[in-house]
Amino acid sequence: MMNVLLPTDFSENAFNAACYSLDLLKGESCVFYLLHTYTPPIYRVDYAFGSPGQLGLPDDHQYVAEAGLEKFKKRLQDNFTNPKHTFATHSAFNTLVDEVNKLVLQEHIDLIIMGTQGATGAKELFLGSNTIHVIKKAIVPVLAVPAHYEFKAPSELLFATDFEIDYRHTTLPLLVQLAKLWQFKIHVLHVTAPGGLTREQLDKKMSLERLLGKTPKEFHDFPDQELITALNSFQQNIPVSLLTMVQNKHSFLERLFITPTIRKIGLHNLIPFLVLPYINKE
């Protein structure tokens, strides 16, 4: 049984991401937690002591949130009839990131799936500010689904990595689970420096290969170049339906969030992007 968190702002983008999640996990038994958070633009004194609903006071924002969640759930149920899937709703007076982290622990969430739509600014152009914040703080994998993306059965997954992390501290089992569910192949892409892989990188590469087990996989080494260029070049030769990276402050994913090259991206805005957290156990 998987527990999947679906944050929603009731937009079509959020609904599209929810639909993607139901298609992606149609073969898995899942509980989908529909989450909506709200922060009123004008705070009453009762908000200083917590949500008015918690104090037994009327809270129009809470009523609107709960009604919106029920409507959102019904719309999903009208479009999908899968006996393996059940839904739970949750609204809260809180920031999205804080409530997401709270629910992840409280409901033992395995995966967060949310929509993302470009806005202004380098970061927002890539993922959207809410998605960025959730990814940077989440302790479980986050799958960002581009606006208007239509579900396609995954056949090829691209896992971009630098061979500089201990993969035992990541949630690789989720990739193996998805690969088994859809029988897809994992392509591991690395941009190699002029001097080639270090001894440590070679060890990490071997470790990754062992952890992926019998999952169909292929390793690709691209000559030294910008990561964005390598990703887009790969996509031209082997179209993939899912991009994966590990979120680690020492990895190129972190640098990707802050570098101006984000403006050159093409691949990421076209396919879903799965970010695996790095859990530092030291």
SEVEXMAR-199436 format. One line per field, with one value per residue: residue in three letters; residue number from 1; x, y, z of N, C-alpha, C in turn. Coordinates in pm, 1 decimal. Each point is the difference from the previous one (the first is absolute). Example, Ala and Ser with C-alpha at 12.3 -4.5 7.8 and 13.67 -1.06 7.14 Angstrom:
type <- [ALA_SER]
seq <- [1_2]
nxx <- [1319.0_-35.0]
nyy <- [-569.0_105.0]
nzz <- [780.0_-72.0]
caxx <- [-89.0_82.0]
cayy <- [119.0_119.0]
cazz <- [0.0_6.0]
cxx <- [90.0_-77.0]
cyy <- [120.0_109.0]
czz <- [0.0_73.0]
END
This chain:
type <- [MET_MET_ASN_VAL_LEU_LEU_PRO_THR_ASP_PHE_SER_GLU_ASN_ALA_PHE_ASN_ALA_ALA_CYS_TYR_SER_LEU_ASP_LEU_LEU_LYS_GLY_GLU_SER_CYS_VAL_PHE_TYR_LEU_LEU_HIS_THR_TYR_THR_PRO_PRO_ILE_TYR_ARG_VAL_ASP_TYR_ALA_PHE_GLY_SER_PRO_GLY_GLN_LEU_GLY_LEU_PRO_ASP_ASP_HIS_GLN_TYR_VAL_ALA_GLU_ALA_GLY_LEU_GLU_LYS_PHE_LYS_LYS_ARG_LEU_GLN_ASP_ASN_PHE_THR_ASN_PRO_LYS_HIS_THR_PHE_ALA_THR_HIS_SER_ALA_PHE_ASN_THR_LEU_VAL_ASP_GLU_VAL_ASN_LYS_LEU_VAL_LEU_GLN_GLU_HIS_ILE_ASP_LEU_ILE_ILE_MET_GLY_THR_GLN_GLY_ALA_THR_GLY_ALA_LYS_GLU_LEU_PHE_LEU_GLY_SER_ASN_THR_ILE_HIS_VAL_ILE_LYS_LYS_ALA_ILE_VAL_PRO_VAL_LEU_ALA_VAL_PRO_ALA_HIS_TYR_GLU_PHE_LYS_ALA_PRO_SER_GLU_LEU_LEU_PHE_ALA_THR_ASP_PHE_GLU_ILE_ASP_TYR_ARG_HIS_THR_THR_LEU_PRO_LEU_LEU_VAL_GLN_LEU_ALA_LYS_LEU_TRP_GLN_PHE_LYS_ILE_HIS_VAL_LEU_HIS_VAL_THR_ALA_PRO_GLY_GLY_LEU_THR_ARG_GLU_GLN_LEU_ASP_LYS_LYS_MET_SER_LEU_GLU_ARG_LEU_LEU_GLY_LYS_THR_PRO_LYS_GLU_PHE_HIS_ASP_PHE_PRO_ASP_GLN_GLU_LEU_ILE_THR_ALA_LEU_ASN_SER_PHE_GLN_GLN_ASN_ILE_PRO_VAL_SER_LEU_LEU_THR_MET_VAL_GLN_ASN_LYS_HIS_SER_PHE_LEU_GLU_ARG_LEU_PHE_ILE_THR_PRO_THR_ILE_ARG_LYS_ILE_GLY_LEU_HIS_ASN_LEU_ILE_PRO_PHE_LEU_VAL_LEU_PRO_TYR_ILE_ASN_LYS_GLU]
seq <- [1_2_3_4_5_6_7_8_9_10_11_12_13_14_15_16_17_18_19_20_21_22_23_24_25_26_27_28_29_30_31_32_33_34_35_36_37_38_39_40_41_42_43_44_45_46_47_48_49_50_51_52_53_54_55_56_57_58_59_60_61_62_63_64_65_66_67_68_69_70_71_72_73_74_75_76_77_78_79_80_81_82_83_84_85_86_87_88_89_90_91_92_93_94_95_96_97_98_99_100_101_102_103_104_105_106_107_108_109_110_111_112_113_114_115_116_117_118_119_120_121_122_123_124_125_126_127_128_129_130_131_132_133_134_135_136_137_138_139_140_141_142_143_144_145_146_147_148_149_150_151_152_153_154_155_156_157_158_159_160_161_162_163_164_165_166_167_168_169_170_171_172_173_174_175_176_177_178_179_180_181_182_183_184_185_186_187_188_189_190_191_192_193_194_195_196_197_198_199_200_201_202_203_204_205_206_207_208_209_210_211_212_213_214_215_216_217_218_219_220_221_222_223_224_225_226_227_228_229_230_231_232_233_234_235_236_237_238_239_240_241_242_243_244_245_246_247_248_249_250_251_252_253_254_255_256_257_258_259_260_261_262_263_264_265_266_267_268_269_270_271_272_273_274_275_276_277_278_279_280_281_282]
nxx <- [84.0_-22.8_61.5_-86.5_80.4_-120.7_95.1_-100.6_-1.4_-54.2_120.4_-11.3_102.4_-57.4_-113.0_70.3_69.0_-118.0_-49.5_113.2_-14.1_-128.7_41.5_97.3_-85.0_-54.7_121.5_9.0_-5.3_-81.2_44.0_-85.0_91.2_-118.8_97.5_-67.4_93.2_-26.9_29.4_-103.5_-32.2_-111.3_89.6_-95.6_-39.4_-109.0_50.4_18.7_-113.5_8.9_-31.6_-89.6_6.9_127.4_-46.1_-62.6_74.4_-92.7_31.6_-34.1_128.2_-21.7_-116.0_56.7_102.4_-80.7_-78.1_108.9_44.1_-121.2_-5.9_123.2_-31.4_-118.9_67.1_93.1_-90.0_-48.2_128.3_16.5_-16.1_90.3_-39.0_115.1_-78.7_42.8_-88.4_84.0_-74.6_77.2_-57.5_78.5_-8.7_79.0_131.6_11.1_122.1_-40.1_-111.8_69.7_96.8_-101.2_-65.8_115.9_23.6_-107.9_0.4_127.5_9.5_-23.5_-93.5_56.4_-118.9_56.9_-88.0_54.1_5.5_60.5_79.9_15.1_120.7_131.8_-18.2_-87.5_91.2_77.5_-36.3_15.0_-25.9_-129.9_17.9_68.9_-86.2_-97.7_58.5_31.2_-125.9_-44.4_-47.1_-93.9_-5.4_31.8_-118.8_66.9_-128.6_56.8_-34.5_-121.6_84.3_-6.2_-62.0_122.0_-24.6_66.2_95.8_39.1_86.2_19.9_105.3_1.6_127.6_68.4_-57.1_-57.9_-104.6_-33.0_-23.0_66.6_34.4_-33.2_-109.5_110.0_-41.5_-30.7_121.8_52.4_-78.8_27.1_128.9_-21.3_-63.6_90.4_88.4_40.0_80.1_98.8_7.3_120.3_-15.4_123.8_24.8_88.5_75.8_85.0_19.1_-127.9_-54.4_-17.2_90.8_-24.8_1.7_105.0_40.8_-34.2_60.2_95.6_0.5_-12.5_90.9_64.8_-23.7_26.1_88.4_-107.2_-24.3_-67.6_126.2_38.3_134.6_-11.8_117.8_-33.7_67.2_102.3_-113.8_-80.0_-49.3_-48.6_117.3_59.4_-83.0_6.5_130.8_-2.0_-84.6_85.0_90.4_-32.0_-118.1_1.2_-67.0_119.5_26.4_112.9_5.3_114.4_-81.6_116.9_21.5_63.1_-118.7_4.2_-88.8_73.1_108.8_-73.2_-38.2_129.6_26.1_52.5_71.9_-69.4_36.8_99.9_-64.4_-5.3_81.9_43.4_-24.2_51.3_76.5_-67.1_22.1_67.5_-13.0_110.1_-46.5_97.4_-4.6_56.8_55.9_88.2]
nyy <- [-119.9_89.1_92.3_64.5_104.0_56.2_92.8_80.0_86.2_-117.2_17.7_28.0_76.9_30.4_21.5_60.3_56.4_23.7_36.2_67.8_38.8_17.5_55.6_75.3_13.7_-15.9_-51.9_110.0_-64.9_106.5_78.7_78.2_76.7_56.4_85.0_86.0_93.6_78.2_120.8_35.9_85.2_-3.2_7.5_-78.6_52.9_-70.7_51.2_96.0_-60.2_0.0_-97.7_90.7_-88.2_13.7_123.5_-68.2_79.7_71.7_-73.7_110.4_29.9_-50.5_62.6_106.6_-17.7_-30.7_101.2_74.1_-52.7_13.8_119.6_25.6_-56.0_59.1_106.1_-31.1_-18.6_109.9_31.5_-46.6_-125.7_16.9_-125.0_15.0_101.5_59.3_88.3_91.3_87.8_107.0_87.9_105.2_74.3_3.3_9.7_-3.1_52.7_81.1_18.8_14.4_64.6_67.1_6.7_30.5_61.9_76.1_4.7_8.6_122.5_-67.5_80.1_113.4_24.0_95.1_89.2_39.5_129.8_31.9_84.8_110.2_28.5_-15.5_6.1_99.7_42.6_-51.0_27.7_124.9_111.0_-34.7_-44.2_109.7_70.3_-69.0_7.1_124.3_-13.5_-63.2_-95.6_16.7_-89.3_95.1_-20.1_82.2_27.6_16.3_126.3_-49.5_-59.3_-71.2_-81.4_-53.9_-122.2_11.3_27.1_125.3_-23.0_129.8_-60.6_132.4_-33.4_34.7_-110.8_95.6_-83.3_-27.3_-81.2_-54.4_128.3_-58.8_42.9_-64.6_-62.1_131.0_29.5_-89.6_53.0_123.8_-34.6_-64.3_108.2_74.7_-80.0_113.3_60.7_-11.6_121.3_-37.8_131.8_6.8_125.0_-58.5_29.0_91.7_-2.7_-9.3_-116.0_52.5_-48.3_109.7_72.0_-70.2_16.5_129.8_-0.4_-75.8_84.8_101.9_-60.3_-22.4_125.2_25.5_-91.2_-76.6_119.4_-4.2_10.6_122.1_-2.2_133.6_9.6_125.1_48.8_57.0_40.4_101.0_-17.2_123.8_30.2_-68.0_53.9_117.7_-20.4_-48.8_96.6_62.2_-74.5_13.7_16.2_74.8_-71.3_-11.3_115.0_-54.9_65.4_10.5_40.3_56.0_69.7_-116.6_-26.9_-37.9_-74.6_11.8_-23.4_-100.0_-1.0_26.1_-85.1_100.1_-115.5_21.2_116.9_-84.1_-31.6_-120.8_-99.8_74.1_91.5_-110.2_-50.5_-91.5_59.3_-112.2_58.3_-72.3_-3.2_72.1_-113.9_107.2_-118.1_89.2]
nzz <- [0.0_-96.7_69.7_-77.2_8.4_-20.0_11.4_32.8_-100.6_-39.3_-48.4_-130.4_29.7_117.3_-66.4_-93.8_100.5_58.4_-117.3_-17.1_126.4_-28.4_-112.0_51.7_100.7_-119.1_-6.3_76.5_115.1_-4.3_96.7_-65.0_56.5_-13.3_-23.0_77.3_-14.9_102.4_-39.6_74.3_-96.3_75.0_94.1_49.2_114.5_-40.2_-113.3_86.0_32.8_-131.7_-82.3_-38.2_-99.6_34.0_-4.6_-95.6_-75.1_-59.6_-103.1_-66.0_25.2_119.3_9.0_-53.0_82.4_99.6_-36.6_-16.0_113.2_52.4_-56.2_43.3_116.8_-0.2_-43.3_90.4_95.3_-54.6_0.6_123.1_-38.6_92.9_19.5_-64.0_-38.1_109.5_48.7_44.6_65.6_-20.0_78.9_-15.0_108.7_-106.9_0.6_-131.0_5.5_96.3_-68.9_-111.1_63.6_51.4_-115.9_-54.2_114.7_2.7_-132.9_32.8_-50.9_-112.9_-51.0_-42.8_-51.7_-72.0_-39.2_-111.2_9.9_-114.3_60.0_66.4_-46.3_24.1_131.1_-3.9_-85.8_93.9_123.4_36.6_63.0_-1.6_-123.7_-28.5_72.4_-58.4_-119.4_30.9_45.6_-106.6_78.4_-91.6_-97.1_-88.3_-54.5_-80.9_-23.6_-119.0_-12.5_-11.5_85.2_-111.2_83.6_4.4_-36.6_115.8_-86.5_12.0_99.4_12.2_53.3_18.1_5.9_109.6_48.6_71.5_2.4_124.5_-100.5_101.3_-9.2_-110.5_-60.5_-36.6_112.2_7.1_-48.1_82.6_93.9_-42.5_-4.5_112.2_46.2_-66.7_54.6_60.7_-84.7_87.4_-53.7_38.0_12.7_-45.2_37.0_-79.0_105.0_-49.4_130.7_-34.4_33.4_120.9_81.2_72.2_-112.3_-35.4_126.3_-7.4_-116.9_49.0_102.3_-84.8_-75.4_113.2_41.1_-127.0_39.6_-17.5_48.7_-115.4_-35.7_-25.9_3.2_7.0_-59.1_32.9_-105.9_59.5_57.9_-31.5_120.8_-11.9_-53.8_97.1_87.2_-57.6_-5.4_122.5_35.2_-77.0_64.2_128.2_-56.7_109.0_88.2_59.0_62.3_45.2_115.3_66.4_96.2_-25.7_109.2_-4.9_-51.1_-127.7_64.2_109.3_-71.9_-44.4_128.1_7.7_-96.7_-67.5_-8.1_110.0_-49.1_-12.1_108.4_-48.4_32.6_100.6_-89.4_-55.7_95.6_70.1_114.9_24.6_117.7_14.6_124.2_49.4_64.1_55.7_13.5_-40.0]
caxx <- [-84.0_72.8_-66.3_42.8_-51.5_-28.3_-35.0_-80.9_-54.8_-125.5_19.9_2.1_134.1_1.2_-85.6_74.5_102.3_-69.0_-37.4_123.2_36.0_-91.9_39.6_132.3_-6.4_-125.3_21.1_38.7_-99.1_44.9_-84.6_39.9_-35.6_-17.2_34.7_-9.1_33.2_-45.6_45.4_-81.5_79.0_-13.5_-6.6_-76.7_72.7_-8.7_101.9_123.4_-1.4_-29.0_-116.5_-124.2_-71.9_53.6_-50.6_-145.8_-52.9_-24.6_114.9_-46.8_106.4_1.4_-117.5_28.0_103.0_-58.3_-93.4_81.7_60.5_-103.4_-29.1_118.2_-2.5_-110.1_37.0_92.5_-74.9_-85.4_84.3_76.3_-66.2_100.9_-21.4_125.7_28.2_-90.6_36.6_-21.4_19.5_58.7_21.0_67.5_50.6_143.7_71.6_-0.9_115.9_-11.7_-107.7_47.0_92.7_-77.3_-77.2_93.6_30.9_-123.1_-69.9_100.8_-8.4_108.3_26.2_-76.6_-15.7_-63.2_14.8_89.6_-24.5_97.7_-38.6_113.3_118.6_70.8_-47.1_-139.0_-4.3_33.8_-94.6_-103.3_55.2_-50.4_64.1_139.2_4.3_-33.0_111.8_117.8_-25.6_-65.1_83.2_-44.7_7.5_-98.3_-16.5_-59.2_-62.7_-18.3_-136.5_-53.8_65.3_-91.6_64.6_42.7_59.2_145.8_78.6_141.1_21.9_135.0_49.1_123.0_70.0_141.8_78.4_72.6_-77.9_-22.7_-135.7_-73.9_-71.6_-107.1_-118.3_5.9_-103.3_-116.8_28.0_-8.6_-142.3_-64.9_51.6_-66.7_-141.8_-18.5_97.6_81.5_145.1_61.0_122.6_78.5_81.8_103.5_87.0_133.9_104.3_109.0_86.8_-72.5_-52.3_95.3_-16.6_-119.8_-117.1_-15.2_-59.1_-139.8_-69.1_-19.5_-100.9_-129.1_-37.1_-44.3_-125.9_-106.1_-28.9_-32.5_-73.7_66.9_71.7_113.0_76.0_43.4_97.4_9.3_120.7_-14.4_-86.8_-103.7_-96.5_-120.3_30.8_4.7_-135.6_-77.5_58.5_-42.9_-141.6_-15.0_34.9_-84.7_-107.7_-32.4_-127.1_17.2_135.4_23.9_126.4_3.9_13.9_107.8_57.6_132.8_-11.2_-26.9_-139.4_-4.9_55.2_-95.0_-105.9_42.2_81.7_-73.1_-23.8_-136.2_-79.9_19.0_-54.7_-107.1_-49.7_-68.4_-133.7_-81.2_-31.3_0.3_132.4_-1.9_116.1_18.3_73.2_121.0_-11.3_133.5_-9.7_119.9]
cayy <- [119.9_125.8_122.5_103.0_132.9_84.3_139.0_61.2_135.1_-12.1_44.2_-106.5_-56.2_-94.7_-112.9_-76.7_-75.5_-106.4_-100.3_-69.2_-90.7_-113.2_-84.0_-56.2_-99.6_-74.7_-139.0_-5.4_36.5_130.3_100.2_132.2_106.3_127.9_104.3_141.3_89.1_137.3_104.5_117.4_121.4_86.2_-87.3_42.5_-28.0_-141.3_-74.2_6.4_-112.6_-120.0_10.2_19.8_-125.9_-73.1_66.6_-7.4_122.8_-15.6_29.9_-9.3_-53.7_-144.9_-53.6_6.6_-99.7_-133.7_-16.3_-14.5_-133.6_-98.7_14.3_-50.8_-145.5_-54.3_9.3_-110.0_-125.4_-7.9_-30.4_-122.8_-97.5_-102.0_-51.4_0.5_136.4_69.0_140.6_69.4_144.0_69.9_144.1_54.1_136.8_-20.3_10.2_-127.1_-81.9_-48.5_-99.2_-118.1_-72.6_-54.8_-114.4_-105.7_-76.7_-45.4_-101.6_-89.4_22.8_-58.3_77.2_123.6_31.2_130.4_67.4_114.3_84.0_107.1_138.4_86.8_-25.2_-121.9_-117.7_-25.0_-45.5_-141.5_-85.9_68.6_24.7_-96.4_-128.9_14.8_-2.7_-135.1_-87.5_27.6_-35.8_-130.4_-114.9_-109.5_42.5_94.4_-10.4_122.2_-27.1_125.7_36.9_-54.1_-124.5_-111.6_-122.6_-103.7_-111.9_17.6_-107.5_34.3_96.1_56.2_30.5_77.8_-1.2_35.5_-106.4_58.1_-17.5_-136.3_-28.4_-68.7_103.2_52.4_-85.5_-74.4_-103.6_50.6_-14.6_-142.9_-33.6_52.9_-73.3_-130.7_22.3_36.5_-71.8_93.2_-5.9_116.7_48.5_79.2_94.8_72.5_87.0_-34.1_102.4_-39.9_-101.0_-124.9_-24.2_-26.3_-131.1_7.2_0.6_-135.6_-80.2_40.5_-51.6_-143.1_-11.3_30.0_-113.4_-108.6_35.7_-9.1_-142.2_-56.4_97.8_31.5_126.9_26.8_116.5_86.6_102.8_108.2_81.0_119.9_101.9_41.0_-105.9_24.7_-40.1_-146.2_-52.0_24.8_-81.8_-137.7_-8.6_-3.0_-134.1_-97.6_71.2_-57.3_48.2_39.4_41.2_-17.0_42.9_-3.1_132.3_0.4_134.2_-5.2_-55.3_99.6_41.5_124.2_106.2_20.6_88.3_138.4_44.9_64.0_-91.0_-50.9_64.7_-72.2_-134.3_-39.0_-130.4_-2.9_57.0_-83.9_-127.7_1.2_7.1_-65.8_35.3_-88.0_69.0_-62.5_-3.6_-7.9_-76.2_23.3]
cazz <- [0.0_-5.7_43.5_-94.2_34.1_-116.5_32.3_-104.7_14.8_-75.1_-137.9_-98.9_5.7_111.3_-37.1_-99.2_72.8_72.8_-100.5_-35.8_108.9_-0.2_-113.6_25.1_108.0_-12.8_37.5_141.4_101.3_50.8_63.2_-46.7_94.2_-69.1_96.6_-35.0_111.5_-21.5_91.6_-31.7_-23.4_118.2_116.3_117.3_123.1_35.3_-72.3_77.7_93.3_-77.2_-86.0_74.5_11.5_114.2_120.5_0.5_-58.7_-144.3_-84.6_-138.0_-84.6_17.6_-69.0_-143.3_-28.1_10.8_-111.3_-119.8_0.8_-31.3_-143.2_-69.3_15.2_-79.7_-141.1_-25.8_6.9_-118.3_-115.5_24.2_87.1_27.5_134.5_74.9_43.8_91.4_16.5_126.5_-19.8_115.0_-16.1_118.0_4.3_14.1_-126.3_-70.9_34.2_137.7_10.4_-73.2_86.2_111.6_-48.1_-39.5_121.1_64.9_-79.9_-58.9_-143.9_-78.7_-120.3_-20.3_-141.9_-11.9_-127.9_-3.3_-116.2_-4.5_27.9_-30.9_79.3_-40.5_71.8_-34.5_-138.2_1.6_70.3_75.9_133.6_98.0_-23.7_44.3_146.7_46.1_-34.4_82.9_139.6_13.1_37.3_-86.5_-139.8_-52.7_-144.6_-53.6_-129.3_-74.8_-38.4_-125.4_-40.2_-14.6_44.8_-93.6_72.9_2.1_-60.3_19.3_107.6_-0.7_133.9_-11.5_127.8_-9.7_64.3_113.0_121.8_45.3_-45.8_106.7_74.3_-85.1_-8.7_-125.9_-12.8_-71.7_-142.8_-30.3_6.5_-120.0_-114.9_0.2_-29.3_-140.3_-82.8_-76.7_11.7_63.4_-62.9_94.7_-76.2_73.8_-79.8_46.9_-8.0_-91.6_60.7_22.3_134.1_107.0_61.9_83.8_-88.1_-52.2_107.4_13.2_-118.5_23.2_105.7_-61.1_-84.6_89.3_63.7_-99.7_-12.9_-130.5_-80.7_-126.9_15.1_-89.2_44.2_-109.8_36.4_-97.2_19.9_82.6_-58.0_93.7_25.6_-79.5_-138.0_-3.4_17.6_-121.2_-105.4_24.3_-31.7_-145.0_-47.7_68.6_69.8_130.4_52.5_140.2_35.9_143.4_59.5_146.1_60.3_97.7_-9.9_-59.5_-134.6_-104.4_3.6_77.3_-83.9_-108.8_46.2_14.7_-113.2_-110.4_-112.2_10.3_-103.6_-124.9_13.5_-90.6_41.1_128.9_-7.7_-85.6_61.7_146.7_62.3_129.9_82.3_115.1_106.2_52.9_145.8_57.9_125.3_80.0]
cxx <- [87.0_-86.2_56.1_-65.8_-14.5_-39.2_-81.3_-40.8_-129.7_12.1_-6.0_136.9_10.1_-84.6_71.2_106.8_-62.0_-40.0_122.3_35.0_-89.7_30.2_131.8_-6.3_-125.9_14.8_37.4_-119.0_49.1_-109.5_53.6_-52.1_-4.4_18.1_-20.0_31.3_-46.4_58.0_-75.4_85.5_-6.3_-20.5_-85.8_78.4_-3.4_101.7_132.6_11.5_-27.0_-122.8_-126.0_-78.6_46.0_-50.1_-151.3_-65.1_-24.3_121.1_-42.6_103.9_4.9_-116.9_23.0_100.8_-59.1_-97.3_75.9_63.3_-101.2_-36.1_113.5_1.6_-107.9_33.3_96.7_-74.5_-92.6_79.8_76.6_-77.4_95.5_-18.0_126.4_29.7_-107.5_53.3_-27.9_28.1_53.8_18.9_62.4_36.0_149.5_66.0_2.7_114.0_-12.6_-106.9_37.2_91.2_-71.4_-74.9_90.0_31.4_-124.8_-64.8_96.7_-5.0_123.9_42.3_-90.6_-6.9_-75.2_24.9_97.9_-23.9_94.6_-59.8_120.8_117.3_59.7_-54.1_-141.2_-15.3_22.4_-112.3_-119.0_45.4_-48.9_68.7_145.1_9.2_-28.2_116.4_117.0_-17.4_-51.1_100.1_-47.0_5.8_-113.9_-2.1_-74.9_-49.5_-23.8_-146.5_-33.8_66.9_-102.2_72.5_32.5_63.3_152.1_71.4_149.6_10.2_144.8_38.0_135.1_67.4_148.0_91.9_81.3_-76.1_-9.8_-145.7_-81.9_-81.7_-111.1_-115.8_-5.6_-105.1_-126.0_20.5_-14.9_-146.6_-73.8_45.0_-66.5_-146.1_-22.7_97.8_83.1_148.3_51.9_131.1_71.9_96.0_98.5_82.4_141.5_98.1_112.6_88.7_-68.0_-48.6_113.0_-24.2_-128.1_-126.8_-25.1_-64.2_-148.7_-82.7_-30.3_-106.5_-139.6_-48.5_-50.0_-137.0_-117.6_-33.8_-25.7_-81.3_73.6_63.3_113.5_67.1_52.7_96.1_8.1_128.1_-32.8_-78.8_-102.1_-102.7_-124.5_20.0_-1.9_-140.1_-81.7_51.9_-44.5_-145.0_-23.9_26.1_-89.2_-107.8_-34.8_-129.3_8.3_146.7_14.9_136.8_-11.0_20.0_101.3_74.7_139.6_-4.0_-30.6_-145.6_-14.2_53.5_-95.5_-108.5_41.6_79.9_-85.1_-28.2_-139.9_-87.5_11.0_-73.1_-111.0_-66.1_-88.3_-142.3_-95.4_-43.7_1.0_141.7_-9.4_128.4_3.8_77.2_125.4_-6.9_139.3_-8.1_122.0_-29.8]
cyy <- [124.2_113.8_115.4_132.4_83.6_140.2_60.5_141.3_11.5_49.2_-120.3_-68.5_-105.4_-123.2_-89.6_-85.8_-115.7_-111.9_-81.1_-102.8_-123.9_-95.3_-71.3_-116.4_-85.2_-146.5_-19.3_31.5_126.7_70.1_135.2_104.6_132.0_111.8_139.1_82.6_140.9_91.4_127.0_125.1_97.5_-89.6_61.3_-39.1_-148.0_-84.0_1.8_-117.3_-132.4_22.3_16.8_-129.8_-82.0_58.8_-3.4_123.2_-22.5_44.0_-20.3_-60.3_-152.7_-64.9_-3.5_-107.6_-140.4_-26.9_-20.5_-138.1_-108.0_3.1_-58.7_-153.2_-62.4_1.5_-111.9_-133.2_-17.9_-40.6_-131.7_-90.9_-116.5_-49.8_-2.8_136.9_53.1_141.1_48.4_147.5_64.2_146.9_54.3_146.1_-10.1_29.7_-138.4_-90.1_-58.4_-108.1_-127.7_-83.8_-64.1_-126.2_-116.5_-89.5_-63.2_-116.9_-95.3_5.3_-57.3_89.0_122.8_25.0_131.7_60.7_114.4_77.2_117.9_135.1_85.9_-31.7_-135.5_-123.6_-35.5_-51.6_-150.1_-83.5_73.2_9.3_-100.2_-135.1_2.7_-14.4_-139.8_-94.6_19.0_-44.2_-142.4_-109.9_-125.4_49.8_94.0_-13.7_122.6_-26.5_131.9_25.2_-60.0_-130.0_-113.2_-130.4_-92.8_-110.8_12.5_-119.7_23.0_107.3_45.5_42.8_69.2_8.1_29.3_-104.6_53.4_-14.0_-147.4_-34.2_-80.7_98.4_64.0_-99.6_-70.0_-110.0_47.4_-13.5_-145.7_-44.1_47.8_-74.4_-136.4_14.4_20.9_-69.0_96.2_-15.6_128.7_32.8_91.0_87.7_71.1_82.8_-13.3_115.1_-49.0_-110.4_-133.1_-13.4_-23.8_-140.5_-2.6_-2.0_-138.6_-92.0_32.0_-52.1_-148.4_-23.4_24.6_-117.4_-116.6_29.2_-6.3_-145.2_-44.5_94.5_27.3_138.6_9.8_127.8_76.0_105.6_102.5_78.4_129.2_108.9_40.7_-112.5_16.2_-46.3_-151.9_-60.1_16.8_-82.6_-145.4_-18.8_-6.5_-139.2_-108.9_76.0_-71.0_62.5_38.6_32.2_-8.3_53.8_-15.3_141.4_-7.9_130.8_0.2_-50.3_108.1_39.6_130.3_116.1_34.0_98.7_147.0_51.3_64.3_-94.9_-58.0_57.3_-75.1_-134.6_-26.1_-126.3_6.6_53.5_-89.4_-130.0_12.1_-15.5_-56.1_31.1_-89.9_74.4_-76.2_9.4_-21.8_-65.0_18.7_82.5]
czz <- [0.0_51.5_-81.8_35.2_-126.0_46.4_-114.3_37.0_-80.0_-144.4_-94.3_-2.3_110.1_-33.0_-100.8_66.8_76.6_-95.4_-41.7_106.9_2.0_-115.9_28.0_98.2_-7.7_39.4_145.3_89.4_68.5_79.0_-45.4_98.0_-76.1_101.9_-57.7_124.3_-33.5_106.6_-37.4_-15.7_116.6_121.2_109.6_123.0_33.7_-76.7_74.4_95.6_-71.2_-85.4_82.9_18.2_118.5_131.3_7.9_-57.2_-149.5_-81.2_-145.2_-92.6_9.9_-73.7_-150.6_-39.7_1.0_-114.1_-130.8_-10.2_-34.6_-148.0_-83.9_4.1_-87.3_-148.1_-37.8_-2.5_-119.9_-124.3_14.1_94.6_19.6_142.9_86.2_62.4_94.2_24.1_142.0_-25.8_127.1_-36.4_127.6_-19.0_29.0_-133.5_-63.8_45.6_140.5_12.3_-74.9_89.8_118.3_-43.5_-41.4_119.1_59.6_-74.4_-71.6_-153.7_-70.2_-116.4_-3.9_-150.2_-11.3_-137.2_10.1_-128.0_4.7_32.0_-34.6_90.1_-34.7_69.3_-42.3_-142.7_-7.2_60.9_60.9_144.1_103.8_-14.3_46.0_151.2_53.3_-26.0_94.9_144.1_18.9_35.9_-74.0_-144.7_-38.7_-152.8_-49.9_-141.3_-72.9_-34.5_-135.7_-45.4_-3.4_31.2_-116.7_82.9_-3.7_-62.0_19.0_108.1_-4.3_141.1_-15.4_136.6_-20.6_63.4_118.6_131.6_35.2_-29.8_100.9_82.6_-82.8_-4.8_-135.9_-11.5_-71.8_-150.6_-42.8_-2.7_-124.8_-124.7_-11.3_-40.4_-148.9_-93.8_-84.6_30.5_62.6_-71.2_99.1_-79.1_90.8_-97.3_56.6_-19.6_-90.1_56.2_23.6_143.4_99.3_55.6_83.0_-85.1_-58.9_103.4_15.4_-118.5_16.8_106.1_-56.1_-84.4_84.7_58.1_-97.1_-32.9_-142.5_-88.3_-130.2_6.6_-100.6_46.0_-121.5_53.8_-110.9_26.2_73.7_-72.8_105.7_15.1_-86.8_-144.4_-12.4_10.0_-127.1_-117.5_14.1_-43.5_-150.3_-56.2_59.2_76.7_131.3_51.7_146.6_23.9_150.9_38.8_151.4_50.5_113.2_-14.9_-61.4_-144.4_-102.5_-5.1_77.0_-82.5_-114.0_39.7_-3.3_-119.4_-109.4_-116.5_4.6_-110.6_-134.3_-1.0_-100.4_49.6_123.9_-5.9_-78.9_65.7_152.5_55.2_142.0_75.1_123.4_108.5_39.1_151.9_58.2_136.6_88.4_124.1]
END
